[in-house]
Amino acid sequence: MPQPLPLIARADIPAALGLLTRIPVPVDGARAAARGAAAAWAWPVAGLAVAALAALGAGGALAAGLAPAVAAGVALAVQAAATGAMHEDGLADSIDGLWGGATRDRRLEIMKDSRTGSYGVIALILSFGLRWSALAAILAQPGWGGALLAVAALSRAGMAALASALPPARPGGLGARVGRPAPATTATAIGLAALAAILAAGPGAAGAALAMAGALTLWALIARARIGGQTGDILGAGQQIAETAGLLLLAAAAGG
């Protein structure tokens, strides 16, 4: 018999926070493991929590009289601290592997290596640079907090979509352990993120969502072509790529 939603939420939301953030929350490990990919609907909630902390940091910087560019740096630092930089790590590992290996097996081997190569370093520099610049433009406008919340929720829903669309590329990795979210689970994640984005950022969230969906689709095609599926690194990189695309779209709309 299906569990009532409140019981599921009490397990899945802490599980999402425990998986995707370093926010100290009590997690029922056995229940979270049993739920696996079924809890992916709650990943956007983890994104909202990270964005809320980043907004507090950026708001404090602005209130202290610091420039939007400085506040943007504070927001990025808070996000990295709140997630343990796991998505940034996934981006670096993915770019190193996908572009540094000549064969599928070699690419997967490189992605498992904890060392960061030149491709990964360049990817991190570009990612931080683009997001920093976009955030600085967004923070100079009213309603910037809603933009942070919208992009954070939508990018985590994109992770669920990637995990659902692509098979695990290797047995035993994070992608294989968590499993593939069912279509209904992915739809719930997308619907929840879309609702949060519209409430937070208004109609402007639609353009960001389209940009993020396009970027994630391209990333999924690249991952399938080069390693045959997804890994935890691929999912983390997808979050970073989607976030960058969303922020750039919102910055352009803000006149940045």
N, C-alpha and C positions, 0 to 999 in steps of 0.2 A: 504494500500500500504506500503510495507517495507520501512523503512527509509534508506537513503544513509548511507553507512558505516561511513563516517566522522562524521555525526550527531550522530550515535549510539556511536561511539568511544568517542565523547566529553562528553557523559553522562556516559558511562560504565566505562571508565578508572578512572575518579574521584570517581565514586561510589565504585569501587574496592579498591581504595586507602582509601576512607572513612570507608569502612567496615573492611579492614584487617590491617590498619595501623593507627598511630596517626599523620601522616604527615599532616600538615594543608593545605588542598586544598578546594576550593569552590565546594560544591556538591549541585546539584539540587535534593533536597530530594524527591520531588514528582515524578520526572522522574526516580530516582534510585529505589524508591519503586515499581513503575509501571513495571520496567524492571525485578526486582527480580533476579531469577536464570538465566535469559537470559543474564545477565551481567557477568556470571561466566567465560566466555572466557577471560575476562580481568584480572582475578586473578593472572596469571603469571606476568603481568605487575607490579602489586603491589609487588610481590616477587622481581622483578628486582630492583625496587626502594629501597627496604629495603637492598638488597645485595649491591647496589651501595654505600649507606651510610656506611654500615659495612666495605666495602673495603676502603673507604676513612679513616675511623678510624684506620683500621689495617695498611694501608699504612703510615699514619702519625706516628704510633707507631714504625714501622720499620725504617722510615726515621730518627726518633729521636734516633736510636741506640738501641732500646729495642729488646729483644729476641723474636723469633717467638711465643713462648708460651705466652708471655705477650700480644703481638699483637693479638693473638687468643682470649684472654680474653676481649680485647677491642672490637673486632668484635662482640662477643657474647653480650656484654653490649649494644652496639649500636643497634643491632637487637632487643633486648628486649625492649629498649626504643622506637624504631621506631614502634613497634607493640603494645606497652602497655603490653607486655608479655602475650597477649591473647592466643597464641598457647601453651605456657608453662602452663598457667592456665587450658586450655583444657586438656592437658596431665595429670596434677595432678588430676583434677576432674574425668576424665575418669577412670584412674587406681584405684582411691579410690572407685568409684562406681562399676566398673565391678568386682573387686576382693573383695570388702568389703560387698556386699549385697548378701543375699541368694536367693532372688527372683528378677524377672524383675522389679517390682514396687519399691522394696527397693533399687535396684541399681540406678534407675532413681532419686529416692529421694535423695540419697547420692550425686549424680552428681550435683544436684541443690544447695546443701549446700555449702556456700562460704568457710567454714572451710576446711583446708587441713589435711588429716589423714596421718598415717604412710606410707601407700602404695604410696600416692601421693608424699610425701617427698622423698621416695626412688627413685621413677620414675624421679623426677627432678634432684636429685643428679647424677643418672646414665646418664640421658640425657645430662646434662651440662658437666659431666666428659668425656663422650665419644666424644661429639662434640668438646670440648676444645682440647683434645688430638689429634683428627683427624685434626682439623684446624691448630694446631701447626706444624704437619708434612707437611701439604699442604703449609703453609705459608713459609716454609723453602725452597720451590722449586719455580722455575720461572713459570709464568703463573697462579699464585694462584688466581688472581682476576677473571679469567674466571671460575674457579671452584666454587667460591662463587656465581657468577651469575647463573651458570647452575643449581646448586642444589636448589637455591631459586626459580627459575622459575618452575622447574620440581615438586617441592614439593607442590607448589600452584596449579598446574594442577592436582596433585593427590587429592587435596581437592575437586576439581570439579568432578573428577571421583568417589570419595566416595559418594558425594552428589547425583550423578546421579544413582549410582548402588544400594544404600540403601534407603528405605523409611524413612521418619521421624519417630523416635521412640516415640515421644510424640506430641500432638497437642499444638500449641501455642509457642513452642520453636523456637530458631533461625533457626534450620533446616527447620521447617515447615513454618516459615514466609518467608524465602528466596525462598523455593521451590526446586524442583528437576530440575537440568539443563537438557535440551533436549540432546539427543545423538549428534546432530550436534554441540551444544554449547560445550559439553565436548570434542568432537573431535577437535574443533577449539582451545580450551585451550591447549590440549595436543600437537597439531601441532605447535602452537605458542611457547610453552615452549621448544619443541624439537628443533625447529629452533634456538631459542635463545641459547640453551645449546650447540648445535653444533658450532654455530658462536663464542661462548665465550670460550668453552673448547675443541673443536675439537672432534675427534673420541672417545676420552676417556670418553666423556659424555654418550656414549651408554652403557657402563658397569654400570655407576652410575644409569642410567635410569632403567636398568633391576633390579638392587638391590632394588631400591626404589619401583618399581612395585611389586616385590615379597613381600616386607615388608608391603606394603599397602593392598595387597590381603589377607595376613594373618590377618591383623588388621580388615579388613572388615568382614572376617569370624567370628572373635571373637565377634565383635560388633553385628552382626546379631544373633549369637547364644545366647548372654547374654542379649540383650535388644531389639532385633528384628529390629534394624535399626540404624540410625545415629541421632546425635544431633550436635549442634554447638561445644560442647566439643569434640565429637568424630572426627569431621573434624579437629579441631585444633590439637588434639593429632596425627591424621594421618599426618599432616604437619611435626610435630616434629619427628615422627618415620621415615618418608621418608627422611627427611633432615639428620638424623643420619646415616641411611643406605647409603645414597649417599656419605656423607663425609667419612665414613669408607672405602668405596670402593675406593674412590679417594686417600685417605691416603695410602692404601695398594699399589695402583698402583704407588704412588710416592716413595715407599720404606720406608713409615713410619710405 
